[in-house]
Amino acid sequence: MSAAVTAPPCHNSRPSPLNRNSRASGTPSIAGKPNAVSTSTTRRHLANLDRLLVKPPPLPLPVQHRRSPPAAASPPGDGDGEAATPDDDARSGRGGLLNALNLSTLLPFTRKPAVDEMSPRSLAYMQRLLTLSPRLSPKGSIAGEWRRYHGGDGAWQGLLDPLDHNLRRELLRYGDFVQAAYTAFHSMPSAADAAAASNGQHRTLVLPDRSYRPTRSLFASSSLAIPPWAARRSQAPRWLTQRTSFVGYVAVCDSEREVARMGRRDIAIVLRGTATCPEWAENLRAGLVPLSEDAKVAKGFLSLYKTPGDHVPSLSAAIVEEVKRLVELYEGEELSITIVGHSLGASLAVLAADELASCLTAGDRPAPPIAVVSFGGPKTGNRAFAERLQRDRGVNVLRVVNAGDVVTRVPAPIPRREGHVHAGGAELRLHSGDSPCLRPDAGPACCHDLEAYLHLLDGFTGSGRPFRADASRSVARLLAYQRPSVKRAYVERARVLGFEPASPRTATANGACADGQYGYLASPT
């Protein structure tokens, strides 16, 4: 080479990697100092990037010996290998940037390398992860195997361990339907309101999946009542002591596109868990009473299912009437009935399935396929009832169980006496210890909480397998409902990002408490 050109030592000849207008030969300096305008621009650019990234200080998270996933050509959709579409974003109803936290932003092994976070695509992806995105209906077509996914062909054999991603998304959708029932419960506390809406839609019932349309609100009445002297002395809210309460709803798939994807029109019956004092009292009446010569069920569950209210029919009558109406309305179509419940609602779901399978069978026309999805359900009846449900009625029950949930083990067997058993079908067993953000010592309230169930379900891949690294369910509700059971590192990360969930007592005052939520109202069933 010819003579080399060397810049003076006091000059900075290297171009700024963030300043596209800088030249390789450097910018002339003034008075022997680096160009002040270039330095100021670079610092301002870095400061802007830092604000956009909302980059929190490092936390003492456990070291994960995993390679970070390579940057994708486009941001992933729901963690199941499907890309998000503009239509999905329009229907998701997302809030502001810090409405919620997504698990993917908290797990260190799912974060992109720092160098990738400077691209506009990565910034948009980060914003998407930090917003509350309700899980949409599964996009993968299951029309050809819908009976298998509904439990009719082999009771979910081959779909649970490892967990099929389509089944996972179906179950998450039904779980969110139950969350909607919990939310709606607090907006209709009185029996008078129940009578006004018994034949119409709940005015504040909003389903997370808009392809389903609510058709009827459901109410359960206890045969017990709070004594007048106790009601006068109690400082509890009125909804906590009333005999009749909103317990769920009936909904039908109203989207022809979704009907084609699922291969049938689905009728969903959704039932929440214990929330009032009379319901708690009914839970304690676990003695078996006969349904037929041999089949027996717990007295308290049957009471809530069969007792009419002052202004509304019994839960049994309302379910049978509405489902019969929908079956006649859609006569000639391929139909399915899915009954989903949490805790007490799971036992009521089993009773409803037993009755519907019998009353919808007319002559040579069988009832539509009926399946029950149970989240944290207790034992409902004796062995003869469980055998009748599965063998004679053709109803399979998929029990989603957290290994630490004591509710799924009650009532406990009594020596030398006829005992309670779970209805037959299949079991999907989850473990709180598999979650990267739940404390190992999470208590019974957390283990029974519905949102904890859905969080574990979203990350479950199979027995002995690690939590799903691309699990994308927001952990906002988990922080709000079970904050003491969330690891301190994640609570601190939420604080740094500006997300401060309401305390349990504040949330309860605003009408957001229900079975298994916020700890102190966790139901024994």
C-alpha positions, 0 to 999 in steps of 0.5 A: 500500500502507499502511505497510510493516512493516520488521524491525530490521536485526539480525534475520534475517527470511528463512525458512530454505529447509531449515526447513519450520517457519520463518515468513516473518515470522521468529522472535523473537530474544533479546537482539538476536541471531538465534534460536539454536535455528533456526540450530543446526537449519539447520546440523545439517540441512546437515551431515546432507545433506553426509554423505548426499551423500558429496560429495567435493572437486572434482577437476581433471576436464576441462571438458565443454561439455555440458548436464547431462541434466534430472532424470528422473521416475524413476532410469534403469535400465541406460542403454538407456532401460528403467527398473529394476524391483524384480525386477531389484534383487532379482536383481542381488546388489548389495553395500554402498554403496561396493562399486564405482564406476559410470562415471555417478558419475565423468563430470562431464556425467552428474552431476545439478545440485547442487540436485537432489541434495538430493531423496530420489529423487536420493539413492537414485539416487546410492546405486544408481550406487555399488553393483555391479550386474551387467548383467542379460539384455536385457529387449527382446524379440528373438524376432522377429529372433533369427537376425539377432542371432545372426549368421544373417541377414547376419552382424550387418549393420546392428547394429554401427555404430551399435551396436544396444542389444539386441546390446550387452547380449547381448554384455556378458552373454556377456562376463560369462560369460567373466569367470565362467569366469576366476573359477571357474578358480582354485577347481579347480586340480588334475586330481583335482578336475577328474575329480571335477567332469567330469560335474557342475557346478563348485561355485563357478561362479556365472553373472551371468545366472540364466536360464542353468544350467551343465550341464558343466565343461570342461577343456583339456589340453596335450600339453606338460608342465613338465619335472620339474627345472623344476617342482622348482625353480619357485616358481610355484603348482601351478595355473600348471604343471599340464597339465590345467586348468578352461577353461570350461563349457557352460550352457543357458537354463533360464528359460522367460520368457527363452526366450520373450524370445529366441525360442529356447533358447540353449546357451552354450559359454564358454571363458577365455584363457591362464592356465597355463605349458603353455598359454602354451607351446602358444600359441607353437606357431603352425605350421599343421597340417592338419585336412583336405586344405586346412584348417589350424589352429595346432598349439598350439590344436589340441593344447589342443583335442584332447589328453585329460587324465589324468582327463578327456576332451579338450575336443573330446570333452567339448563334443561329448558335452554339446552332443549330450545337450542337443540331444537333451534339447530335441529339437523346440524352437528351439535356438541354440548360442553359443560365446564366448571371450576370447583363447585361448578365442576360438580354441578356440571357433572350433575347437569351432564347426567340429566341432559344425557337422559332427557335429550334422548328421544326414541331413536334419536340420541342426545348430542355428544356431551363432555365435561371439563372439570377444573379443580372439582371435588368428588361428586357421587358414589361409584355407581353414579360414576359408572352410570355417567360414563357407561350408560350416559356416554359422558366422559369427564376431563379432570384438570387437576393441580397436584397440590389442590386439596379440593380434588381429594375431598370428601375423604374416604371413610373406613367401612362406609360407601365413599365418594369417587370421581366421575370417569374419563381422563385426568390432566395432572398439573404441578405448581412446582413446574411454574417458573414464577410461582413460589415452591411453597404456594399454599392451598388457596393458590393451588385451587385458584382458577387463574393458577390452573390456567397459568399452569395449563398454558405452560404444561407440555407433558410429564417431566418436561420443562415449562413451555418456554413460549407460553404467552398467557398474561400473568396479570391476573395471577399477580392480582389474585395470588401475589403472595404466591408469586416469586419475589423476583417477578413481583419486583419486575412488575413493580419496575415496569409500573404494573401494580395489581390491586390488593385482594381487599381492594379488589374485593371491595370493587366486586372482584372476589370469587371462589379460589380468588385472593386467598381468603375466600378460597372454597373448600370445594 
